[in-house]
């Protein structure tokens, strides 16, 4: 008798699962977009000589001693060393 009850519960669960799957009420699973664009090449990172913050070399402020994250740090670092 116990096995009949377990079988009935499993059959009902399968029926409910199949019914919900066939209805299509659930939104479809979003497919990941295919990358048609190429990724940008990696950029060189430099550390600010004053605070140590890492930033892309193209955004760094150039100074006499090296690269800085902003003009304030360049002025502070170079004025204290002069």
Secondary structure, 3 states (H helix, E strand, C coil): CHHHHHHHHHHHHHHHHHHHHHHCCCCCCCCCCCCCCCCCCCCCEEECCCCCCEEEHHHCEECCCCEECCHHHHHHHHHHHC
